[in-house]
Amino acid sequence: MTPAAERILARDPRALARAATWIENRHPEAEALLKELFPYTGRALVIGVTGPPGAGKSTLCDQFACKIRAEGKTVAIVAVDPSSPFSGGAILGDRVRMLRHHADPGVFIRSLATRGWLGGLARAAAEVTMLMDAAGFDVALVETVGAGQDEIDIARLAGVTLVALAPGMGDDIQAIKAGMMEIADVFIINKSDLPGAAKLERELKASVGLAHRPDGWAPKIVGTIASQGEGISEALAAAREYSQRGADPSRQAGIWSARLREMLRDRLLDRIPPEEFTGLGREVAERRRDPYSIVHDLLAKY
């Protein structure tokens, strides 16, 4: 085993930070490291936390981390943030929002920039989560960027998906329309002390009652006031209840099928220099070539 892998398995924070940077920057050594570490994955409980901006996802993750640490377990937080248009880095580094954990060796927080990636996750999120899993963290929390209604990629990554909503934001029906019913294993009504919480709960219960998931699970609905730490234990218990039902082999196969598609697409695109796309785009724009012929030529070439 390589020294880098040994340090990851020993949960060395510097080695973890360096490896996460390798993954995010597509460093040549990252893939070899992940191949070596893959046999050690599959042990962590991976909890995805998604929902619209302002629902309190970061506060929920902060409170989950406190609760998990109080149980004597370790937790990694992979927080996906919007990208700076200038540096490409994460604008809202979650180390700022979760400062109370900075000196705790049982908590590791990594912010990832979306860098234009859609679906609420960063391109490197799945592989960084695998890294944390291999490092032996008991729980990995993955917080999506909170960009809107299309954040369903988290369902391809997390073992349990929590959808956080807040009353009075106009996001309740939007979330239901946007496919959240299909990906949510647990609904969290955060800021449940605000007006409209009861109405939101009624609407969610009605929608859950109409939905028929292949695995037969009816998503739990939990009210929280994350800023005060209320309902956190119940939300975590609901996530664990879903997880303890046992991994659905067909769901796991579907998750890895989707991941393999993304990995293949990524590796293919990585082979093609950006300037080649620029030149080919110019040819199509000037009607010198059609896009279909170009795509077939690229497939044949790469």
SULHU-V224281 format. One record per residue. N is the residue number from 1. RES is the residue in one letter. D_CENTER is the distance of its C-alpha to the mean C-alpha in whole Angstrom. Layout:
# SULHU-V224281
n=N res=RES d_center=D_CENTER
n=N res=RES d_center=D_CENTER
This chain:
# SULHU-V224281
n=1 res=M d_center=29
n=2 res=T d_center=28
n=3 res=P d_center=28
n=4 res=A d_center=25
n=5 res=A d_center=23
n=6 res=E d_center=26
n=7 res=R d_center=24
n=8 res=I d_center=21
n=9 res=L d_center=22
n=10 res=A d_center=24
n=11 res=R d_center=21
n=12 res=D d_center=23
n=13 res=P d_center=21
n=14 res=R d_center=22
n=15 res=A d_center=22
n=16 res=L d_center=18
n=17 res=A d_center=18
n=18 res=R d_center=20
n=19 res=A d_center=18
n=20 res=A d_center=15
n=21 res=T d_center=17
n=22 res=W d_center=18
n=23 res=I d_center=15
n=24 res=E d_center=14
n=25 res=N d_center=18
n=26 res=R d_center=18
n=27 res=H d_center=21
n=28 res=P d_center=23
n=29 res=E d_center=23
n=30 res=A d_center=19
n=31 res=E d_center=20
n=32 res=A d_center=23
n=33 res=L d_center=21
n=34 res=L d_center=18
n=35 res=K d_center=21
n=36 res=E d_center=23
n=37 res=L d_center=20
n=38 res=F d_center=19
n=39 res=P d_center=21
n=40 res=Y d_center=20
n=41 res=T d_center=16
n=42 res=G d_center=16
n=43 res=R d_center=17
n=44 res=A d_center=14
n=45 res=L d_center=13
n=46 res=V d_center=9
n=47 res=I d_center=8
n=48 res=G d_center=5
n=49 res=V d_center=7
n=50 res=T d_center=8
n=51 res=G d_center=11
n=52 res=P d_center=14
n=53 res=P d_center=15
n=54 res=G d_center=17
n=55 res=A d_center=16
n=56 res=G d_center=15
n=57 res=K d_center=12
n=58 res=S d_center=13
n=59 res=T d_center=16
n=60 res=L d_center=14
n=61 res=C d_center=12
n=62 res=D d_center=15
n=63 res=Q d_center=17
n=64 res=F d_center=15
n=65 res=A d_center=16
n=66 res=C d_center=20
n=67 res=K d_center=20
n=68 res=I d_center=19
n=69 res=R d_center=21
n=70 res=A d_center=24
n=71 res=E d_center=23
n=72 res=G d_center=24
n=73 res=K d_center=21
n=74 res=T d_center=18
n=75 res=V d_center=15
n=76 res=A d_center=12
n=77 res=I d_center=10
n=78 res=V d_center=7
n=79 res=A d_center=8
n=80 res=V d_center=7
n=81 res=D d_center=11
n=82 res=P d_center=13
n=83 res=S d_center=16
n=84 res=S d_center=19
n=85 res=P d_center=21
n=86 res=F d_center=24
n=87 res=S d_center=22
n=88 res=G d_center=19
n=89 res=G d_center=17
n=90 res=A d_center=15
n=91 res=I d_center=17
n=92 res=L d_center=16
n=93 res=G d_center=15
n=94 res=D d_center=14
n=95 res=R d_center=17
n=96 res=V d_center=19
n=97 res=R d_center=18
n=98 res=M d_center=18
n=99 res=L d_center=21
n=100 res=R d_center=22
n=101 res=H d_center=20
n=102 res=H d_center=21
n=103 res=A d_center=24
n=104 res=D d_center=22
n=105 res=P d_center=22
n=106 res=G d_center=20
n=107 res=V d_center=17
n=108 res=F d_center=15
n=109 res=I d_center=13
n=110 res=R d_center=12
n=111 res=S d_center=11
n=112 res=L d_center=10
n=113 res=A d_center=12
n=114 res=T d_center=11
n=115 res=R d_center=15
n=116 res=G d_center=15
n=117 res=W d_center=12
n=118 res=L d_center=12
n=119 res=G d_center=9
n=120 res=G d_center=7
n=121 res=L d_center=5
n=122 res=A d_center=8
n=123 res=R d_center=10
n=124 res=A d_center=10
n=125 res=A d_center=6
n=126 res=A d_center=7
n=127 res=E d_center=11
n=128 res=V d_center=10
n=129 res=T d_center=8
n=130 res=M d_center=11
n=131 res=L d_center=13
n=132 res=M d_center=13
n=133 res=D d_center=13
n=134 res=A d_center=17
n=135 res=A d_center=18
n=136 res=G d_center=18
n=137 res=F d_center=16
n=138 res=D d_center=16
n=139 res=V d_center=13
n=140 res=A d_center=10
n=141 res=L d_center=8
n=142 res=V d_center=4
n=143 res=E d_center=5
n=144 res=T d_center=5
n=145 res=V d_center=9
n=146 res=G d_center=11
n=147 res=A d_center=13
n=148 res=G d_center=14
n=149 res=Q d_center=15
n=150 res=D d_center=13
n=151 res=E d_center=9
n=152 res=I d_center=9
n=153 res=D d_center=7
n=154 res=I d_center=5
n=155 res=A d_center=8
n=156 res=R d_center=9
n=157 res=L d_center=6
n=158 res=A d_center=7
n=159 res=G d_center=10
n=160 res=V d_center=11
n=161 res=T d_center=9
n=162 res=L d_center=11
n=163 res=V d_center=12
n=164 res=A d_center=13
n=165 res=L d_center=17
n=166 res=A d_center=20
n=167 res=P d_center=23
n=168 res=G d_center=25
n=169 res=M d_center=23
n=170 res=G d_center=23
n=171 res=D d_center=20
n=172 res=D d_center=21
n=173 res=I d_center=22
n=174 res=Q d_center=20
n=175 res=A d_center=17
n=176 res=I d_center=19
n=177 res=K d_center=21
n=178 res=A d_center=17
n=179 res=G d_center=16
n=180 res=M d_center=14
n=181 res=M d_center=17
n=182 res=E d_center=16
n=183 res=I d_center=12
n=184 res=A d_center=13
n=185 res=D d_center=14
n=186 res=V d_center=15
n=187 res=F d_center=16
n=188 res=I d_center=17
n=189 res=I d_center=19
n=190 res=N d_center=19
n=191 res=K d_center=22
n=192 res=S d_center=24
n=193 res=D d_center=27
n=194 res=L d_center=27
n=195 res=P d_center=30
n=196 res=G d_center=28
n=197 res=A d_center=26
n=198 res=A d_center=28
n=199 res=K d_center=28
n=200 res=L d_center=25
n=201 res=E d_center=25
n=202 res=R d_center=28
n=203 res=E d_center=26
n=204 res=L d_center=23
n=205 res=K d_center=25
n=206 res=A d_center=27
n=207 res=S d_center=24
n=208 res=V d_center=23
n=209 res=G d_center=27
n=210 res=L d_center=27
n=211 res=A d_center=24
n=212 res=H d_center=24
n=213 res=R d_center=21
n=214 res=P d_center=22
n=215 res=D d_center=22
n=216 res=G d_center=24
n=217 res=W d_center=21
n=218 res=A d_center=22
n=219 res=P d_center=19
n=220 res=K d_center=20
n=221 res=I d_center=20
n=222 res=V d_center=20
n=223 res=G d_center=22
n=224 res=T d_center=21
n=225 res=I d_center=22
n=226 res=A d_center=20
n=227 res=S d_center=22
n=228 res=Q d_center=25
n=229 res=G d_center=23
n=230 res=E d_center=24
n=231 res=G d_center=22
n=232 res=I d_center=19
n=233 res=S d_center=21
n=234 res=E d_center=21
n=235 res=A d_center=18
n=236 res=L d_center=17
n=237 res=A d_center=20
n=238 res=A d_center=19
n=239 res=A d_center=15
n=240 res=R d_center=17
n=241 res=E d_center=20
n=242 res=Y d_center=18
n=243 res=S d_center=17
n=244 res=Q d_center=20
n=245 res=R d_center=21
n=246 res=G d_center=21
n=247 res=A d_center=18
n=248 res=D d_center=19
n=249 res=P d_center=21
n=250 res=S d_center=20
n=251 res=R d_center=17
n=252 res=Q d_center=16
n=253 res=A d_center=18
n=254 res=G d_center=17
n=255 res=I d_center=13
n=256 res=W d_center=15
n=257 res=S d_center=17
n=258 res=A d_center=14
n=259 res=R d_center=13
n=260 res=L d_center=16
n=261 res=R d_center=17
n=262 res=E d_center=14
n=263 res=M d_center=16
n=264 res=L d_center=19
n=265 res=R d_center=19
n=266 res=D d_center=17
n=267 res=R d_center=20
n=268 res=L d_center=23
n=269 res=L d_center=22
n=270 res=D d_center=22
n=271 res=R d_center=26
n=272 res=I d_center=27
n=273 res=P d_center=28
n=274 res=P d_center=27
n=275 res=E d_center=30
n=276 res=E d_center=31
n=277 res=F d_center=29
n=278 res=T d_center=31
n=279 res=G d_center=34
n=280 res=L d_center=33
n=281 res=G d_center=32
n=282 res=R d_center=35
n=283 res=E d_center=37
n=284 res=V d_center=36
n=285 res=A d_center=36
n=286 res=E d_center=40
n=287 res=R d_center=40
n=288 res=R d_center=41
n=289 res=R d_center=39
n=290 res=D d_center=37
n=291 res=P d_center=33
n=292 res=Y d_center=33
n=293 res=S d_center=36
n=294 res=I d_center=34
n=295 res=V d_center=31
n=296 res=H d_center=33
n=297 res=D d_center=34
n=298 res=L d_center=31
n=299 res=L d_center=30
n=300 res=A d_center=33
n=301 res=K d_center=33
n=302 res=Y d_center=30
